[in-house]
Amino acid sequence: MVNGRLLNGTMEDSFEKLLHRWMDGDETAREQVMTMVYAELRRMAGYYFRNESAGHTLQPTALVNELFLKMSAGESISWQDRTHFFALAARQMRNILIDHARRIKAFKRRDPQISTAWLHRSKDSEPRLENLLTVDQILRDLQQLDTRAAEVVELRVFGGLKESEIAAALGISIATVKRDWSFAKAWLVSRLKE
């Protein structure tokens, strides 16, 4: 592995075999998978937190740990391959973050904020903060309008996946990922302006 990524078909095959053994209830395989992917999941979690304030009540390591707990305790998942694993991990991270935001809002009666720097065209733009639960609701609205575009946003923003990884996860071309991202970004910006 280099930077948490599997390098060749042999390692990919090994990873898939471990996933299937995990599905069959092999706890050792589950532990091996978690060891293999920890660094990459930590990177994905860090991607989300890179624009957050230092005082955020949930940190990348805690997010990954909670993800592991949910993946281990939840119902059995029919893993297809490494890409499918990371796509589901990105979705689960988003759900954990939303649940966390709801708990904080219930406790403090305020909605935590999320940076929307990912919507701005240039890095020189002043990043805006939006309420996390508002962003979640807008993403749910986008999902009703265009499910695949919403999945592209989720994998890119919450999963930190690259275009090629998103294309593989969704079984579409990179050009389609780019079109979906452009559409979703424009739609999200217009909704956030409202």
Biotite code that builds the C-alpha atoms (Angstrom):
import biotite.structure as struc

atoms = struc.array([
    struc.Atom([0.000, 0.000, 0.000], chain_id="A", res_id=1, res_name="MET", atom_name="CA", element="C"),
    struc.Atom([1.083, 3.568, -0.705], chain_id="A", res_id=2, res_name="VAL", atom_name="CA", element="C"),
    struc.Atom([-0.799, 6.461, 0.913], chain_id="A", res_id=3, res_name="ASN", atom_name="CA", element="C"),
    struc.Atom([-3.466, 3.987, 1.984], chain_id="A", res_id=4, res_name="GLY", atom_name="CA", element="C"),
    struc.Atom([-4.236, 2.932, -1.591], chain_id="A", res_id=5, res_name="ARG", atom_name="CA", element="C"),
    struc.Atom([-4.002, -0.623, -2.830], chain_id="A", res_id=6, res_name="LEU", atom_name="CA", element="C"),
    struc.Atom([-1.447, -0.876, -5.596], chain_id="A", res_id=7, res_name="LEU", atom_name="CA", element="C"),
    struc.Atom([-2.072, -3.890, -7.773], chain_id="A", res_id=8, res_name="ASN", atom_name="CA", element="C"),
    struc.Atom([-4.575, -6.547, -8.716], chain_id="A", res_id=9, res_name="GLY", atom_name="CA", element="C"),
    struc.Atom([-3.141, -9.034, -6.230], chain_id="A", res_id=10, res_name="THR", atom_name="CA", element="C"),
    struc.Atom([-3.669, -6.703, -3.289], chain_id="A", res_id=11, res_name="MET", atom_name="CA", element="C"),
    struc.Atom([-7.079, -5.726, -4.660], chain_id="A", res_id=12, res_name="GLU", atom_name="CA", element="C"),
    struc.Atom([-8.022, -9.406, -4.933], chain_id="A", res_id=13, res_name="ASP", atom_name="CA", element="C"),
    struc.Atom([-6.784, -9.966, -1.396], chain_id="A", res_id=14, res_name="SER", atom_name="CA", element="C"),
    struc.Atom([-8.853, -7.033, -0.151], chain_id="A", res_id=15, res_name="PHE", atom_name="CA", element="C"),
    struc.Atom([-11.967, -8.347, -1.887], chain_id="A", res_id=16, res_name="GLU", atom_name="CA", element="C"),
    struc.Atom([-11.399, -11.805, -0.407], chain_id="A", res_id=17, res_name="LYS", atom_name="CA", element="C"),
    struc.Atom([-11.134, -10.240, 3.042], chain_id="A", res_id=18, res_name="LEU", atom_name="CA", element="C"),
    struc.Atom([-14.372, -8.328, 2.449], chain_id="A", res_id=19, res_name="LEU", atom_name="CA", element="C"),
    struc.Atom([-16.159, -11.536, 1.490], chain_id="A", res_id=20, res_name="HIS", atom_name="CA", element="C"),
    struc.Atom([-14.766, -13.359, 4.519], chain_id="A", res_id=21, res_name="ARG", atom_name="CA", element="C"),
    struc.Atom([-15.973, -10.465, 6.684], chain_id="A", res_id=22, res_name="TRP", atom_name="CA", element="C"),
    struc.Atom([-19.453, -10.805, 5.117], chain_id="A", res_id=23, res_name="MET", atom_name="CA", element="C"),
    struc.Atom([-19.353, -14.477, 6.092], chain_id="A", res_id=24, res_name="ASP", atom_name="CA", element="C"),
    struc.Atom([-18.756, -13.487, 9.723], chain_id="A", res_id=25, res_name="GLY", atom_name="CA", element="C"),
    struc.Atom([-14.966, -13.805, 9.947], chain_id="A", res_id=26, res_name="ASP", atom_name="CA", element="C"),
    struc.Atom([-13.921, -11.330, 12.655], chain_id="A", res_id=27, res_name="GLU", atom_name="CA", element="C"),
    struc.Atom([-10.230, -11.717, 11.804], chain_id="A", res_id=28, res_name="THR", atom_name="CA", element="C"),
    struc.Atom([-10.968, -10.624, 8.236], chain_id="A", res_id=29, res_name="ALA", atom_name="CA", element="C"),
    struc.Atom([-12.888, -7.609, 9.575], chain_id="A", res_id=30, res_name="ARG", atom_name="CA", element="C"),
    struc.Atom([-9.886, -6.599, 11.672], chain_id="A", res_id=31, res_name="GLU", atom_name="CA", element="C"),
    struc.Atom([-7.552, -7.033, 8.688], chain_id="A", res_id=32, res_name="GLN", atom_name="CA", element="C"),
    struc.Atom([-9.791, -4.869, 6.498], chain_id="A", res_id=33, res_name="VAL", atom_name="CA", element="C"),
    struc.Atom([-9.943, -2.169, 9.138], chain_id="A", res_id=34, res_name="MET", atom_name="CA", element="C"),
    struc.Atom([-6.151, -2.208, 9.493], chain_id="A", res_id=35, res_name="THR", atom_name="CA", element="C"),
    struc.Atom([-5.713, -1.964, 5.712], chain_id="A", res_id=36, res_name="MET", atom_name="CA", element="C"),
    struc.Atom([-8.116, 0.963, 5.281], chain_id="A", res_id=37, res_name="VAL", atom_name="CA", element="C"),
    struc.Atom([-7.609, 2.964, 8.457], chain_id="A", res_id=38, res_name="TYR", atom_name="CA", element="C"),
    struc.Atom([-5.154, 5.469, 6.944], chain_id="A", res_id=39, res_name="ALA", atom_name="CA", element="C"),
    struc.Atom([-7.355, 6.094, 3.908], chain_id="A", res_id=40, res_name="GLU", atom_name="CA", element="C"),
    struc.Atom([-10.504, 6.501, 6.005], chain_id="A", res_id=41, res_name="LEU", atom_name="CA", element="C"),
    struc.Atom([-8.607, 8.893, 8.282], chain_id="A", res_id=42, res_name="ARG", atom_name="CA", element="C"),
    struc.Atom([-7.620, 10.876, 5.159], chain_id="A", res_id=43, res_name="ARG", atom_name="CA", element="C"),
    struc.Atom([-11.250, 10.959, 4.037], chain_id="A", res_id=44, res_name="MET", atom_name="CA", element="C"),
    struc.Atom([-12.358, 12.198, 7.462], chain_id="A", res_id=45, res_name="ALA", atom_name="CA", element="C"),
    struc.Atom([-9.564, 14.773, 7.473], chain_id="A", res_id=46, res_name="GLY", atom_name="CA", element="C"),
    struc.Atom([-10.753, 15.997, 4.074], chain_id="A", res_id=47, res_name="TYR", atom_name="CA", element="C"),
    struc.Atom([-14.086, 16.912, 5.602], chain_id="A", res_id=48, res_name="TYR", atom_name="CA", element="C"),
    struc.Atom([-12.550, 18.633, 8.627], chain_id="A", res_id=49, res_name="PHE", atom_name="CA", element="C"),
    struc.Atom([-9.878, 20.616, 6.753], chain_id="A", res_id=50, res_name="ARG", atom_name="CA", element="C"),
    struc.Atom([-12.008, 23.789, 6.712], chain_id="A", res_id=51, res_name="ASN", atom_name="CA", element="C"),
    struc.Atom([-13.600, 23.352, 10.114], chain_id="A", res_id=52, res_name="GLU", atom_name="CA", element="C"),
    struc.Atom([-12.751, 25.348, 13.197], chain_id="A", res_id=53, res_name="SER", atom_name="CA", element="C"),
    struc.Atom([-10.367, 23.813, 15.721], chain_id="A", res_id=54, res_name="ALA", atom_name="CA", element="C"),
    struc.Atom([-13.164, 23.671, 18.272], chain_id="A", res_id=55, res_name="GLY", atom_name="CA", element="C"),
    struc.Atom([-15.324, 21.260, 16.286], chain_id="A", res_id=56, res_name="HIS", atom_name="CA", element="C"),
    struc.Atom([-16.705, 18.717, 18.739], chain_id="A", res_id=57, res_name="THR", atom_name="CA", element="C"),
    struc.Atom([-16.020, 15.748, 16.452], chain_id="A", res_id=58, res_name="LEU", atom_name="CA", element="C"),
    struc.Atom([-12.530, 15.112, 15.091], chain_id="A", res_id=59, res_name="GLN", atom_name="CA", element="C"),
    struc.Atom([-11.358, 12.914, 12.175], chain_id="A", res_id=60, res_name="PRO", atom_name="CA", element="C"),
    struc.Atom([-10.093, 10.082, 14.379], chain_id="A", res_id=61, res_name="THR", atom_name="CA", element="C"),
    struc.Atom([-13.358, 10.001, 16.335], chain_id="A", res_id=62, res_name="ALA", atom_name="CA", element="C"),
    struc.Atom([-15.311, 9.987, 13.058], chain_id="A", res_id=63, res_name="LEU", atom_name="CA", element="C"),
    struc.Atom([-13.333, 6.995, 11.760], chain_id="A", res_id=64, res_name="VAL", atom_name="CA", element="C"),
    struc.Atom([-13.713, 5.171, 15.078], chain_id="A", res_id=65, res_name="ASN", atom_name="CA", element="C"),
    struc.Atom([-17.473, 5.712, 15.044], chain_id="A", res_id=66, res_name="GLU", atom_name="CA", element="C"),
    struc.Atom([-17.551, 4.561, 11.414], chain_id="A", res_id=67, res_name="LEU", atom_name="CA", element="C"),
    struc.Atom([-15.763, 1.333, 12.409], chain_id="A", res_id=68, res_name="PHE", atom_name="CA", element="C"),
    struc.Atom([-18.255, 0.761, 15.205], chain_id="A", res_id=69, res_name="LEU", atom_name="CA", element="C"),
    struc.Atom([-21.230, 1.253, 12.889], chain_id="A", res_id=70, res_name="LYS", atom_name="CA", element="C"),
    struc.Atom([-19.759, -0.941, 10.156], chain_id="A", res_id=71, res_name="MET", atom_name="CA", element="C"),
    struc.Atom([-18.976, -3.683, 12.662], chain_id="A", res_id=72, res_name="SER", atom_name="CA", element="C"),
    struc.Atom([-22.262, -3.582, 14.539], chain_id="A", res_id=73, res_name="ALA", atom_name="CA", element="C"),
    struc.Atom([-24.604, -2.992, 11.620], chain_id="A", res_id=74, res_name="GLY", atom_name="CA", element="C"),
    struc.Atom([-26.286, -5.477, 9.380], chain_id="A", res_id=75, res_name="GLU", atom_name="CA", element="C"),
    struc.Atom([-24.161, -7.489, 6.986], chain_id="A", res_id=76, res_name="SER", atom_name="CA", element="C"),
    struc.Atom([-23.298, -5.624, 3.799], chain_id="A", res_id=77, res_name="ILE", atom_name="CA", element="C"),
    struc.Atom([-22.718, -7.308, 0.447], chain_id="A", res_id=78, res_name="SER", atom_name="CA", element="C"),
    struc.Atom([-19.392, -5.663, -0.341], chain_id="A", res_id=79, res_name="TRP", atom_name="CA", element="C"),
    struc.Atom([-18.585, -5.706, -4.036], chain_id="A", res_id=80, res_name="GLN", atom_name="CA", element="C"),
    struc.Atom([-15.018, -4.389, -4.012], chain_id="A", res_id=81, res_name="ASP", atom_name="CA", element="C"),
    struc.Atom([-12.715, -1.747, -2.569], chain_id="A", res_id=82, res_name="ARG", atom_name="CA", element="C"),
    struc.Atom([-14.442, 1.119, -4.377], chain_id="A", res_id=83, res_name="THR", atom_name="CA", element="C"),
    struc.Atom([-17.852, 0.011, -3.137], chain_id="A", res_id=84, res_name="HIS", atom_name="CA", element="C"),
    struc.Atom([-16.437, -0.214, 0.393], chain_id="A", res_id=85, res_name="PHE", atom_name="CA", element="C"),
    struc.Atom([-15.185, 3.386, 0.286], chain_id="A", res_id=86, res_name="PHE", atom_name="CA", element="C"),
    struc.Atom([-18.377, 4.684, -1.328], chain_id="A", res_id=87, res_name="ALA", atom_name="CA", element="C"),
    struc.Atom([-20.423, 3.176, 1.495], chain_id="A", res_id=88, res_name="LEU", atom_name="CA", element="C"),
    struc.Atom([-17.910, 4.461, 4.046], chain_id="A", res_id=89, res_name="ALA", atom_name="CA", element="C"),
    struc.Atom([-18.316, 8.008, 2.654], chain_id="A", res_id=90, res_name="ALA", atom_name="CA", element="C"),
    struc.Atom([-22.102, 7.736, 2.918], chain_id="A", res_id=91, res_name="ARG", atom_name="CA", element="C"),
    struc.Atom([-21.862, 6.420, 6.466], chain_id="A", res_id=92, res_name="GLN", atom_name="CA", element="C"),
    struc.Atom([-19.471, 9.262, 7.431], chain_id="A", res_id=93, res_name="MET", atom_name="CA", element="C"),
    struc.Atom([-21.990, 11.777, 6.162], chain_id="A", res_id=94, res_name="ARG", atom_name="CA", element="C"),
    struc.Atom([-24.743, 10.105, 8.197], chain_id="A", res_id=95, res_name="ASN", atom_name="CA", element="C"),
    struc.Atom([-22.574, 10.151, 11.315], chain_id="A", res_id=96, res_name="ILE", atom_name="CA", element="C"),
    struc.Atom([-21.820, 13.849, 10.835], chain_id="A", res_id=97, res_name="LEU", atom_name="CA", element="C"),
    struc.Atom([-25.496, 14.675, 10.331], chain_id="A", res_id=98, res_name="ILE", atom_name="CA", element="C"),
    struc.Atom([-26.515, 12.663, 13.405], chain_id="A", res_id=99, res_name="ASP", atom_name="CA", element="C"),
    struc.Atom([-23.799, 14.434, 15.383], chain_id="A", res_id=100, res_name="HIS", atom_name="CA", element="C"),
    struc.Atom([-25.063, 17.823, 14.187], chain_id="A", res_id=101, res_name="ALA", atom_name="CA", element="C"),
    struc.Atom([-28.610, 16.917, 15.205], chain_id="A", res_id=102, res_name="ARG", atom_name="CA", element="C"),
    struc.Atom([-27.455, 15.895, 18.687], chain_id="A", res_id=103, res_name="ARG", atom_name="CA", element="C"),
    struc.Atom([-25.539, 19.154, 19.092], chain_id="A", res_id=104, res_name="ILE", atom_name="CA", element="C"),
    struc.Atom([-28.488, 21.173, 17.855], chain_id="A", res_id=105, res_name="LYS", atom_name="CA", element="C"),
    struc.Atom([-30.794, 19.388, 20.303], chain_id="A", res_id=106, res_name="ALA", atom_name="CA", element="C"),
    struc.Atom([-28.333, 19.976, 23.138], chain_id="A", res_id=107, res_name="PHE", atom_name="CA", element="C"),
    struc.Atom([-27.313, 23.546, 22.334], chain_id="A", res_id=108, res_name="LYS", atom_name="CA", element="C"),
    struc.Atom([-30.344, 24.606, 20.287], chain_id="A", res_id=109, res_name="ARG", atom_name="CA", element="C"),
    struc.Atom([-28.136, 25.672, 17.417], chain_id="A", res_id=110, res_name="ARG", atom_name="CA", element="C"),
    struc.Atom([-27.166, 24.096, 14.135], chain_id="A", res_id=111, res_name="ASP", atom_name="CA", element="C"),
    struc.Atom([-23.400, 23.514, 13.660], chain_id="A", res_id=112, res_name="PRO", atom_name="CA", element="C"),
    struc.Atom([-21.948, 25.115, 10.570], chain_id="A", res_id=113, res_name="GLN", atom_name="CA", element="C"),
    struc.Atom([-20.063, 23.618, 7.662], chain_id="A", res_id=114, res_name="ILE", atom_name="CA", element="C"),
    struc.Atom([-17.673, 25.376, 5.319], chain_id="A", res_id=115, res_name="SER", atom_name="CA", element="C"),
    struc.Atom([-18.931, 25.480, 1.756], chain_id="A", res_id=116, res_name="THR", atom_name="CA", element="C"),
    struc.Atom([-15.517, 26.267, 0.285], chain_id="A", res_id=117, res_name="ALA", atom_name="CA", element="C"),
    struc.Atom([-16.022, 23.246, -2.001], chain_id="A", res_id=118, res_name="TRP", atom_name="CA", element="C"),
    struc.Atom([-18.721, 25.212, -3.839], chain_id="A", res_id=119, res_name="LEU", atom_name="CA", element="C"),
    struc.Atom([-16.517, 28.179, -4.678], chain_id="A", res_id=120, res_name="HIS", atom_name="CA", element="C"),
    struc.Atom([-14.790, 28.380, -8.012], chain_id="A", res_id=121, res_name="ARG", atom_name="CA", element="C"),
    struc.Atom([-11.448, 29.681, -6.774], chain_id="A", res_id=122, res_name="SER", atom_name="CA", element="C"),
    struc.Atom([-9.448, 29.272, -3.611], chain_id="A", res_id=123, res_name="LYS", atom_name="CA", element="C"),
    struc.Atom([-9.343, 33.070, -3.294], chain_id="A", res_id=124, res_name="ASP", atom_name="CA", element="C"),
    struc.Atom([-13.078, 33.177, -2.634], chain_id="A", res_id=125, res_name="SER", atom_name="CA", element="C"),
    struc.Atom([-14.065, 33.790, 0.933], chain_id="A", res_id=126, res_name="GLU", atom_name="CA", element="C"),
    struc.Atom([-15.364, 30.464, 2.260], chain_id="A", res_id=127, res_name="PRO", atom_name="CA", element="C"),
    struc.Atom([-18.901, 30.651, 3.540], chain_id="A", res_id=128, res_name="ARG", atom_name="CA", element="C"),
    struc.Atom([-20.327, 28.771, 6.451], chain_id="A", res_id=129, res_name="LEU", atom_name="CA", element="C"),
    struc.Atom([-23.717, 27.165, 6.161], chain_id="A", res_id=130, res_name="GLU", atom_name="CA", element="C"),
    struc.Atom([-25.740, 25.254, 8.686], chain_id="A", res_id=131, res_name="ASN", atom_name="CA", element="C"),
    struc.Atom([-24.847, 21.571, 8.370], chain_id="A", res_id=132, res_name="LEU", atom_name="CA", element="C"),
    struc.Atom([-28.444, 20.435, 8.656], chain_id="A", res_id=133, res_name="LEU", atom_name="CA", element="C"),
    struc.Atom([-29.474, 22.943, 5.968], chain_id="A", res_id=134, res_name="THR", atom_name="CA", element="C"),
    struc.Atom([-26.791, 21.569, 3.652], chain_id="A", res_id=135, res_name="VAL", atom_name="CA", element="C"),
    struc.Atom([-28.011, 18.041, 4.422], chain_id="A", res_id=136, res_name="ASP", atom_name="CA", element="C"),
    struc.Atom([-31.593, 18.976, 3.546], chain_id="A", res_id=137, res_name="GLN", atom_name="CA", element="C"),
    struc.Atom([-30.493, 20.621, 0.301], chain_id="A", res_id=138, res_name="ILE", atom_name="CA", element="C"),
    struc.Atom([-28.535, 17.467, -0.581], chain_id="A", res_id=139, res_name="LEU", atom_name="CA", element="C"),
    struc.Atom([-31.663, 15.412, 0.120], chain_id="A", res_id=140, res_name="ARG", atom_name="CA", element="C"),
    struc.Atom([-33.593, 17.717, -2.232], chain_id="A", res_id=141, res_name="ASP", atom_name="CA", element="C"),
    struc.Atom([-30.897, 17.229, -4.879], chain_id="A", res_id=142, res_name="LEU", atom_name="CA", element="C"),
    struc.Atom([-31.211, 13.480, -4.396], chain_id="A", res_id=143, res_name="GLN", atom_name="CA", element="C"),
    struc.Atom([-34.921, 13.746, -5.206], chain_id="A", res_id=144, res_name="GLN", atom_name="CA", element="C"),
    struc.Atom([-34.078, 15.704, -8.369], chain_id="A", res_id=145, res_name="LEU", atom_name="CA", element="C"),
    struc.Atom([-30.997, 13.754, -9.497], chain_id="A", res_id=146, res_name="ASP", atom_name="CA", element="C"),
    struc.Atom([-29.868, 10.792, -7.400], chain_id="A", res_id=147, res_name="THR", atom_name="CA", element="C"),
    struc.Atom([-26.597, 10.258, -9.240], chain_id="A", res_id=148, res_name="ARG", atom_name="CA", element="C"),
    struc.Atom([-25.563, 13.922, -8.986], chain_id="A", res_id=149, res_name="ALA", atom_name="CA", element="C"),
    struc.Atom([-26.259, 13.784, -5.244], chain_id="A", res_id=150, res_name="ALA", atom_name="CA", element="C"),
    struc.Atom([-24.087, 10.669, -4.979], chain_id="A", res_id=151, res_name="GLU", atom_name="CA", element="C"),
    struc.Atom([-21.277, 12.463, -6.828], chain_id="A", res_id=152, res_name="VAL", atom_name="CA", element="C"),
    struc.Atom([-21.485, 15.344, -4.331], chain_id="A", res_id=153, res_name="VAL", atom_name="CA", element="C"),
    struc.Atom([-21.538, 12.974, -1.376], chain_id="A", res_id=154, res_name="GLU", atom_name="CA", element="C"),
    struc.Atom([-18.524, 11.007, -2.572], chain_id="A", res_id=155, res_name="LEU", atom_name="CA", element="C"),
    struc.Atom([-16.555, 14.115, -3.486], chain_id="A", res_id=156, res_name="ARG", atom_name="CA", element="C"),
    struc.Atom([-17.396, 16.308, -0.499], chain_id="A", res_id=157, res_name="VAL", atom_name="CA", element="C"),
    struc.Atom([-17.881, 13.826, 2.325], chain_id="A", res_id=158, res_name="PHE", atom_name="CA", element="C"),
    struc.Atom([-15.660, 11.077, 0.969], chain_id="A", res_id=159, res_name="GLY", atom_name="CA", element="C"),
    struc.Atom([-12.903, 13.165, -0.563], chain_id="A", res_id=160, res_name="GLY", atom_name="CA", element="C"),
    struc.Atom([-12.808, 10.785, -3.523], chain_id="A", res_id=161, res_name="LEU", atom_name="CA", element="C"),
    struc.Atom([-11.223, 11.795, -6.824], chain_id="A", res_id=162, res_name="LYS", atom_name="CA", element="C"),
    struc.Atom([-13.177, 11.875, -10.082], chain_id="A", res_id=163, res_name="GLU", atom_name="CA", element="C"),
    struc.Atom([-11.736, 8.540, -11.204], chain_id="A", res_id=164, res_name="SER", atom_name="CA", element="C"),
    struc.Atom([-12.676, 6.927, -7.877], chain_id="A", res_id=165, res_name="GLU", atom_name="CA", element="C"),
    struc.Atom([-16.203, 8.346, -8.058], chain_id="A", res_id=166, res_name="ILE", atom_name="CA", element="C"),
    struc.Atom([-16.557, 7.071, -11.621], chain_id="A", res_id=167, res_name="ALA", atom_name="CA", element="C"),
    struc.Atom([-15.481, 3.584, -10.520], chain_id="A", res_id=168, res_name="ALA", atom_name="CA", element="C"),
    struc.Atom([-17.757, 3.629, -7.467], chain_id="A", res_id=169, res_name="ALA", atom_name="CA", element="C"),
    struc.Atom([-20.812, 4.625, -9.491], chain_id="A", res_id=170, res_name="LEU", atom_name="CA", element="C"),
    struc.Atom([-19.958, 2.714, -12.664], chain_id="A", res_id=171, res_name="GLY", atom_name="CA", element="C"),
    struc.Atom([-19.970, 5.829, -14.854], chain_id="A", res_id=172, res_name="ILE", atom_name="CA", element="C"),
    struc.Atom([-17.406, 7.692, -16.940], chain_id="A", res_id=173, res_name="SER", atom_name="CA", element="C"),
    struc.Atom([-15.220, 10.486, -15.617], chain_id="A", res_id=174, res_name="ILE", atom_name="CA", element="C"),
    struc.Atom([-16.909, 12.835, -18.116], chain_id="A", res_id=175, res_name="ALA", atom_name="CA", element="C"),
    struc.Atom([-20.277, 11.975, -16.549], chain_id="A", res_id=176, res_name="THR", atom_name="CA", element="C"),
    struc.Atom([-18.856, 12.627, -13.081], chain_id="A", res_id=177, res_name="VAL", atom_name="CA", element="C"),
    struc.Atom([-17.672, 16.059, -14.260], chain_id="A", res_id=178, res_name="LYS", atom_name="CA", element="C"),
    struc.Atom([-21.079, 16.882, -15.781], chain_id="A", res_id=179, res_name="ARG", atom_name="CA", element="C"),
    struc.Atom([-22.922, 15.735, -12.659], chain_id="A", res_id=180, res_name="ASP", atom_name="CA", element="C"),
    struc.Atom([-20.558, 17.725, -10.432], chain_id="A", res_id=181, res_name="TRP", atom_name="CA", element="C"),
    struc.Atom([-20.996, 20.885, -12.526], chain_id="A", res_id=182, res_name="SER", atom_name="CA", element="C"),
    struc.Atom([-24.773, 20.550, -12.482], chain_id="A", res_id=183, res_name="PHE", atom_name="CA", element="C"),
    struc.Atom([-24.920, 19.732, -8.762], chain_id="A", res_id=184, res_name="ALA", atom_name="CA", element="C"),
    struc.Atom([-22.570, 22.549, -7.807], chain_id="A", res_id=185, res_name="LYS", atom_name="CA", element="C"),
    struc.Atom([-24.587, 25.141, -9.752], chain_id="A", res_id=186, res_name="ALA", atom_name="CA", element="C"),
    struc.Atom([-27.844, 23.803, -8.311], chain_id="A", res_id=187, res_name="TRP", atom_name="CA", element="C"),
    struc.Atom([-26.471, 23.803, -4.760], chain_id="A", res_id=188, res_name="LEU", atom_name="CA", element="C"),
    struc.Atom([-25.129, 27.343, -5.047], chain_id="A", res_id=189, res_name="VAL", atom_name="CA", element="C"),
    struc.Atom([-28.509, 28.602, -6.256], chain_id="A", res_id=190, res_name="SER", atom_name="CA", element="C"),
    struc.Atom([-30.311, 26.812, -3.419], chain_id="A", res_id=191, res_name="ARG", atom_name="CA", element="C"),
    struc.Atom([-27.903, 28.128, -0.787], chain_id="A", res_id=192, res_name="LEU", atom_name="CA", element="C"),
    struc.Atom([-28.425, 31.671, -2.087], chain_id="A", res_id=193, res_name="LYS", atom_name="CA", element="C"),
    struc.Atom([-32.140, 31.271, -1.411], chain_id="A", res_id=194, res_name="GLU", atom_name="CA", element="C"),
])
